[in-house]
Amino acid sequence: MPDRFDAFVLFAEMRTGSNHLEESLNTLSDVRSFGEAFNPVFMGAHNRTELFGIDLSAREADPLPLLRAITGEGGLTGFRFFHDHDPRVVAPVLDDPRIAKVVLTRNPLDSYVSLAIARQTGQWRLTNPKMSKAGKAVFDAAAFDRLVARQRAFRDRIQRHLQLTGQTAFWIGYDDIGDLEVLNGLAAFLGSTDRLSEVPGKLKRQNPGDIEDKVENPEEMRAHLMRLDPFLLTRSVQTEPAQSPNPGSLMAANDSALLAIPVPGGPTDAVRDWLTALDGRAPVEGLTQKQLRPWMRRHKGFVSFAVLRHPLMRAHDAFCAMQTGRGPQANTLRRILTNQHGLDLKGDPMAAFLGFLGFLRANLGGQSSLPAEPEWTSQSALLAGMAQAVLPQRLIRESEAQEELDTLAVRAGKRPVLFVLPQMPPSMVTDATEEACMEAYRRDFLNLGFKRLSNS
């Protein structure tokens, strides 16, 4: 459809061939791209400081008028955007389905080496091969890793936002920017009525040849690349849904500059009792986000903390609550555990607990029709959600709570008080239950430093 889009954005990175691709697009009669319009250093092109009557100072104050000027220009207009361009533009662009998204990618090692050579030689564009400047890059492993991580994070953000909003993008690789058929396919995607008869040849490829011939330290580069994980085989896939912050669950000490972050399924009652004993009065609870900010401003130097329960103890608490819970929801949970997960809740308690741990693994892995309840959701996910409201400054494992809380009490100018914790039946701590718990809560064992209870 010719009117499918009003404008377009070319998401790319330095040394991915974006200049070449933009030149091809600008050859189309009804397409015009304005370069790196939101580059922090210039506007559109090197040394240009004004675009559509908007200068660098005005764009710095507010970039959206420039975005509106580009998208409101006649014809199909666009610009190039890299991960380090003005971040204020990203959300409005991604949210607008009338702005076509084109994503240009290139082998990150090729881009990195090309960028390093360009910085060394000062040659960023090549139109005459006779003027080519030779140079070699020095491979810096840490710099390469940082660049790849930033670019991947930005690309992942684009892809996820498009998925969430039901949009699509035209993905094109560096090796395809010289393919006439692909370029005309891009023209069709954008809604251009024009087509290319040939690939523009003004810009020439810089630094052809084997990658190892372009670096001073190929052995070091090769050794580092062998340690990388290009297919992200070691990246864990988080199947738990993201958690929302719940400021109302916070407990602000009545007098001391302490803010407790209760974790569902954790020792909430014990923390409340400790704060009450510490100040002689119960903590303030039920804070809204609006009330939380003034409290934080009044209590300069406050400490926010969360006491974390060992995953096995927490799972056992959830198991006991499941068995004793009343009401339709509790009955439904027990019926599903019995009929669909094979738990015999009236039989051997150890077998039932092992079965429940197996259910938790399936549930947190997205293999159950039941939603993950906060009482058994991983503490890592819960803390990540609460961090949107307030960051926990101290994460305290339950087994170390007395010593850590004594330190917080002294810091608050108070006398240490006893922190009383309920205990788990020792009979439930076996090799089998600990192994099953680690399978269900690998994220917590890894992120929060828990070890087996039998080794504590």
C-alpha positions, 0 to 999 in steps of 0.5 A: 500500500502506497500510504502504509507509512508516513516515514521510516527509521533505519536502525543501524550501527556505525560501520554497518553500511548504513551510508550505502543503504541510505544512498540507495534509498535516496535514489528513489524519487519519493524517498528522502533520508536525513542521515543521523538526525539525532546524533548527539554531535551533529544533525544529519551529517558531519559538521551540520548543526541545523536541520529544518530550522532547528539547531543543536541547542533547540534539539537538545532542549526537545528532540520531538519537534525535529522528529515531527518535522521529518515525519511531516515532510512531504513524501516518504522521509526518514533518518538513521538511528544508532544505539547511542543517539538521543534516547528520548526519540526511541519510544515515540518512534517505536510506538508510531506504527506509521513510521516504518522500521528498517533494521540493518545488521552486520557481523559485529566483529567486522563492524568493530574492526572497520570502526577501529580502522576508521578511527585510526585513519580518519577515513569514514567514507570512500568514493575513490578507491585510489584515496583509500587509507590503509590501517590495522586495528588493535583488538581490545577484547573488553571494548569489543564485548562492551560494544556487542552487549550495548548493540544487542541490548538495543536490538533486543529492545527494538524487537520486543517493542515491535512484538508487543505492539504488533508491528514488523520490521524489514531486516536487512544484512550488510551483505544484502545492501548491494543486492538490487532485488532486496533493495527493491523489496525494501522499497516495496515494504516502505510503500515507494512507487519507485524502483531502482534499476541499479545499485548506486555505486558512489560509495565503495567498500573500505578495508576489503580482505580477511579479518585477521589481516586487518588487526595487529594482534590476530592471535589475541583476537582469536583466543578471545573469540573462542571463549565467547558464546555467539549463540547465547547457549548459556543465557537462561531464559526467564519464563517467570512473568515480570513482577510489578512493584507493591509499595503497600507491602513496605514496612517503614520503621516508626522511628528509625531510618529503616525500610523493610522490603517484605518478600512474599513467602518470607519471614514478614511477621518476624521482620515486623516483630523485629521493627516493633521491638526496635522502636517500641512501636509498630512500623508504618505499612500500607504506604502508597508510592506518593507517600513513600517519596516523602518518607525517603526524603525525611529519612536521609541515609535510610537503609532499605533491606530484605530478609530472604528465606532459604528456597527450601524453607520457603517452598515448605511454607508454601506447601503447608499453606497449600494444604491448610488453605481454605476457600474455593481458590485453595480447593481448586489448587489442591484439586489441580495438584492431585488430578494433574500433577499426581500429588497424593496429599493424604499419603506420605508427607515426604512424597507429597512435598517432593511432588509439590517441588516438582510442581513448582519447577513446572509452574515457574518454568511456564509448564503449568496452567496455574499462575505463579503465586507470589508466595512461591515465585522466585525471590529474584523476580519479586525483588526485581519488581520491587526495585521499580519502587525502591532498591533494596540496599541490603539483601540478608539471607535468613541464616545470617539475619541476626548478625546483619540486623544487629548491625542495622540496629546499631547504625540506627542508634538502637539496641539490638533486639532478638530476631525470632524465626520459625524453623523447618522440620528437619525431617523434610531436609533430605538430599532428594528435597534439596535437589528438587528445590535446586531444580525449581529455584536455580535462579535464586540459588545462583543470584542470591548465593544460597547453599544447601541447608544441610551444608549451612 
